[in-house]
Amino acid sequence: MLRQWMKSVVTMTIKGVAMGEHPFGAGVFTDSGKQIAVAHNQVVSRCDPTAHAEVMAIGKAAKKLGDPDLSGLWLVSTGEPCPMCLAAIGLAGIEHVAYGASASTIETANFGTLGLTASELAEQLSPPIQLTGGILEYDCSALLINHRKKDSDDG
């Protein structure tokens, strides 16, 4: 099921890239596989360094459900979440995260991770967030490598 979820997130990411956004996407799903929300990175269009795909997907899901508590749901992201996004995931009550590209691939593509991986931070959170990496890793990594961040970009 994680691969299926990631395919819909990758599709949204490609739409974002076509609009000039950075190559990241995320989605929120139920255990049974229902898609609640999918979003792409909007840092460029919003001129907002906090408009990461995970934050956008969490906001859309909370609004759609009419509840900021997203406990029991999954977040799927094309890249290993950065510390800001992992904090937002924890604050939303999401305890399960699946991602495609690793933090090292994100760094290779010139996008920052602040030097802290999700796995290093996740186990320190209460409750801890369970991470599953490598979902469609090749596809997610290719998006990053093929759309590297230029030195003049932010976010």
C-alpha atoms as one frame of an Amber mdcrd trajectory, in Angstrom:
protein
   0.000   0.000   0.000   2.896   2.391   0.717   4.058   2.161  -2.905   0.560
   3.055  -4.128   0.407   6.041  -1.785   3.852   7.179  -2.902   2.828   7.003
  -6.564   0.090   9.581  -5.953   2.550  11.765  -4.041   5.132  11.532  -6.859
   2.439  12.550  -9.360   1.684  15.651  -7.273   5.402  16.402  -6.974   5.778
  16.349 -10.760   2.917  18.865 -11.023   4.709  21.121  -8.557   8.002  20.872
 -10.445   6.175  21.838 -13.655   5.048  25.008 -11.843   8.609  25.846 -10.799
   8.500  24.430  -7.283  11.152  22.352  -5.569  10.820  18.575  -6.147   9.084
  17.489  -2.951   5.609  16.125  -2.331   3.703  14.670   0.607   0.343  13.152
   1.399  -1.783  12.124   4.353  -3.568   8.759   4.250  -5.694   6.543   6.489
  -4.569   3.051   7.520  -7.136   1.646   5.098  -5.579   3.559   2.195  -7.949
   6.497   1.791  -6.162   9.620   0.569  -6.989  12.617   2.756  -4.673  15.221
   1.208  -1.701  15.446  -1.162   0.451  18.535  -1.679   3.680  19.669  -3.289
   6.325  22.049  -2.025   5.226  25.706  -2.354   8.319  27.528  -1.098   8.882
  29.337  -4.404   5.307  30.425  -5.213   4.535  31.512  -1.658   7.997  32.973
  -1.068   7.778  31.127   2.245  10.618  28.927   3.514   8.148  26.993   5.695
   5.868  25.947   2.801   7.337  22.448   2.583   5.191  19.691   1.100   4.697
  17.952   4.455   3.446  21.154   6.094   1.125  21.849   3.143  -0.294  18.288
   3.240  -0.833  18.415   7.003  -2.647  21.757   6.691  -4.867  20.486   3.870
  -5.701  17.292   5.781  -6.543  19.132   9.006  -8.754  21.590   7.131 -10.513
  18.816   5.204 -11.166  16.806   8.374 -11.999  19.891  10.454  -9.551  18.741
  13.120  -5.868  19.554  13.701  -5.391  16.170  15.401  -4.332  13.723  12.689
  -3.642  10.817  15.047  -3.931   7.418  13.405  -3.041   8.733   9.942   0.087
   8.214   7.836   2.238  10.853   6.185   4.040   9.846   2.988   6.794  12.103
   1.638   9.058  11.917  -1.392  11.987  12.899   0.839  13.072  12.188   4.395
  11.382  14.969   6.396  13.510  17.842   7.640  13.478  18.761  11.358  10.799
  21.450  10.846   8.499  19.043   9.022   9.081  16.241  11.508   8.120  18.632
  14.318   4.919  19.555  12.436   4.192  15.853  11.908   4.587  15.230  15.636
   2.445  18.236  16.587  -0.299  16.931  14.275  -0.251  13.594  16.119   0.933
  11.573  13.121   3.017   8.618  14.314   3.788   6.846  11.012   5.879   8.359
   8.204   7.012   6.731   4.966   9.486   8.461   2.678  11.358   7.856  -0.553
  14.683   9.684  -0.859  17.107   9.763   2.066  18.517  12.862   3.740  21.878
  12.180   2.070  20.231  12.277  -1.372  18.471  15.508  -0.422  21.854  16.994
   0.531  23.403  15.741  -2.734  20.685  17.630  -4.632  21.668  20.818  -2.745
  18.591  20.945  -0.515  19.355  21.381   3.172  18.524  19.100   6.068  20.103
  21.262   8.791  22.488  18.373   9.421  19.917  16.327  11.329  18.188  13.270
   9.889  14.591  12.360  10.610  15.643   9.113  12.275  17.922  10.992  14.687
  15.094  13.305  15.686  12.138  10.883  15.516  13.291   8.697  18.381  13.663
  11.737  20.641  10.055  12.827  20.154   7.249  11.807  22.479   5.521   9.801
  21.263   8.234   8.638  18.870   7.472   8.717  15.154   7.940   5.463  13.248
   9.806   5.961   9.971   9.827   3.709   6.920  12.305   4.789   4.254  13.119
   3.764   0.715   9.572   3.710  -0.709   9.969   4.195  -4.495  13.410   5.496
  -3.576  14.719   5.505  -7.151  11.787   7.585  -8.447  11.924  10.037  -5.548
  15.714  10.383  -5.723  15.590  10.921  -9.493  13.176  13.837  -9.010  15.652
  15.474  -6.648  18.785  14.819  -8.684  17.143  15.899 -11.957  15.848  19.123
 -10.380  18.753  20.099  -8.149  18.482  23.275  -6.149  20.390  26.162  -7.665
  22.702  28.056  -5.320  20.504  31.178  -5.493  17.311  29.354  -4.415  15.981
  29.383  -0.863  14.119  26.548   0.909
